[in-house]
Amino acid sequence: AAARAPETRDTDFKRQDCAEKGNGELIGTVGNLIHRVLSFIYTRMGGVIPEPGELDERDREMLNLRLEYARRLEELIEACEFRKGLRTILEFAQEGNAYMNEKAPWKNRERAGSTLYVLAQVVFSLAVISAPYLPFTAQRILDYMNIGKKVSELRWSDVAKEIPPGHRIKEPKPLFRKITSEEVRKKLEKLKKLRSGG
């Protein structure tokens, strides 16, 4: 994965570290946020993007962060700073997780509609900005959100697009499966055999 790309081609990495970093960053941050949000909407909101009430300052801040992170990521990609770009995606997902934990829609039912509306926009924008790095994952997000678009049809400006209240999503599944160090070891051994012609 891009986050584990070595700084130089001679840099080595440990199998355990590879598995732990991949799991922690992708599953714990991006995958966790998207599954939490879409599962909550599907099970608690009848699978429909809720009608928001009056958005408060924190809600508006979170929506504005979509545009800020997209702008930042675009600059990094243009500068070929790909690892920093992936880190930016992960940071945006962390912002989304922090917002969800802070708003706690499972407790604050009065504000739950607004919170989940905002989070639906965040999830969609994550699909847009992650597409250059994780096109298959981005496509799955689009499918779960019932967007009806191929990832190749996405435009950077779609980050600002609204997924409207009343839009129905599909039942989500976890985006990532945890891989164990043993699985990594077996795959590396298989690769070594292929390279050696064994």
C-alpha angles and dihedrals in degrees: 000000000000093000090059096047108128119245089233130018091245093058112112126207135203120244092227092051091049093053095044096046093046092049096043098047103036102031098032096047119020099022094042095051095047094047092045093051099043093042090051092050092046097047103030103029099041091253092294129119102246127236107254123228120217107321116235127215094271091051092052091046090055092050091049091051089066089065094041094052092044090053091048093048093048090055092049093049091049088051090049090242091143099159091050087049092056090047088054091055090051091049091052090051088050089054089052093050091048091050092050092048091047095048093041098194089190087067105028101056093167091063096032094099093055092044094051092044090055092044091051088058090048092051092050092049089050088057090053098047095040093051095092090054105030107022096163092049091047089052091052090052090052090049094049089048090050092232096151095220135117114234088240089063094058119112125202089241089062087082087083094046116117122232095212129229110266093036109137121224130200127245106283127223126198109281096214136034119214113250121210128222087246091058090050090049092052093048092050091049090051090051091050091052091050091050093049092046091244 
